[in-house]
Amino acid sequence: MQQNFLNNLPPEIKNTATQLYDTILERSLMRAYKNLDNDKKTMMAKIFNSDNEEEKNNFLHDYLGNLQDIMMEETKKIVTEIKENKNITETQKK
């Protein structure tokens, strides 16, 4: 359903939604990475610099099982940041 929804959006909004998702994922992975021990960090860097999607998925499942929770938290942070910036902009216009 998500892909169908995105396909119905105008290209500029679709691109923005994709960029937003990429930002959420990047922030989430970086946050999860910081919580790993050095061996797992090395393993993650090696795996994510490869083209092996199965290894990436296995690593995410095995070592970053809470990634979905982190992504939800990062999404909420971004929404809050957007709202705060909007409020600042509106205040500056007055």
C-alpha positions as CSV (number, residue, x, y, z in Angstrom):
1,M,0.0,0.0,0.0
2,Q,2.8,2.4,0.9
3,Q,4.4,2.1,-2.6
4,N,1.0,2.6,-4.3
5,F,0.5,5.8,-2.2
6,L,3.9,7.1,-3.2
7,N,3.3,6.3,-6.8
8,N,0.2,8.5,-6.8
9,L,2.0,11.6,-5.5
10,P,3.4,14.3,-7.8
11,P,7.1,13.7,-8.5
12,E,8.4,16.6,-6.4
13,I,6.4,15.4,-3.3
14,K,7.5,11.8,-4.0
15,N,11.1,12.9,-4.1
16,T,10.7,14.8,-0.8
17,A,9.0,11.8,0.8
18,T,11.9,9.6,-0.3
19,Q,14.5,12.1,1.0
20,L,12.7,12.2,4.3
21,Y,12.6,8.4,4.6
22,D,16.4,8.3,3.7
23,T,17.1,10.9,6.4
24,I,15.1,9.0,9.0
25,L,16.9,5.7,8.1
26,E,20.3,7.4,8.1
27,R,19.8,9.0,11.5
28,S,18.4,5.7,12.9
29,L,21.3,3.6,11.6
30,M,23.9,6.1,12.9
31,R,22.2,6.1,16.3
32,A,22.1,2.3,16.4
33,Y,25.7,2.1,15.2
34,K,26.8,4.3,18.1
35,N,25.4,1.7,20.5
36,L,27.3,-1.3,19.0
37,D,30.6,-2.6,20.4
38,N,33.7,-2.1,18.2
39,D,33.5,-5.6,16.7
40,K,29.9,-5.1,15.6
41,K,30.8,-1.7,14.2
42,T,33.5,-3.2,12.1
43,M,31.2,-5.9,10.9
44,M,28.4,-3.4,10.1
45,A,30.7,-1.2,8.1
46,K,32.0,-4.2,6.1
47,I,28.5,-5.5,5.4
48,F,27.0,-2.2,4.5
49,N,29.8,-1.4,2.1
50,S,29.0,-4.6,0.2
51,D,26.2,-5.2,-2.3
52,N,24.9,-8.3,-0.4
53,E,21.3,-7.3,0.6
54,E,20.8,-10.6,2.4
55,E,23.8,-10.0,4.7
56,K,22.5,-6.5,5.4
57,N,19.1,-7.7,6.3
58,N,20.5,-10.5,8.5
59,F,22.7,-8.0,10.3
60,L,19.8,-5.6,10.9
61,H,17.7,-8.5,12.2
62,D,20.4,-10.0,14.4
63,Y,22.0,-6.9,15.9
64,L,19.6,-4.0,15.3
65,G,16.3,-5.6,16.2
66,N,15.1,-2.4,17.7
67,L,15.7,-0.4,14.5
68,Q,12.0,0.1,13.9
69,D,11.6,1.6,17.3
70,I,14.6,3.9,16.7
71,M,13.1,4.9,13.4
72,M,9.8,5.9,15.0
73,E,11.7,7.9,17.6
74,E,13.7,9.7,14.9
75,T,10.5,10.3,12.9
76,K,8.9,12.0,15.9
77,K,12.1,14.1,16.4
78,I,12.0,15.3,12.8
79,V,8.3,16.1,13.0
80,T,9.0,18.1,16.2
81,E,11.9,19.9,14.6
82,I,9.7,20.8,11.6
83,K,7.0,22.1,13.8
84,E,9.5,24.2,15.9
85,N,11.0,25.7,12.7
86,K,7.5,26.5,11.5
87,N,6.7,28.2,14.7
88,I,10.0,30.2,14.6
89,T,9.3,31.3,11.1
90,E,5.7,32.4,11.9
91,T,7.0,34.3,14.9
92,Q,9.6,36.1,12.8
93,K,7.0,37.2,10.3
94,K,5.0,39.0,13.0
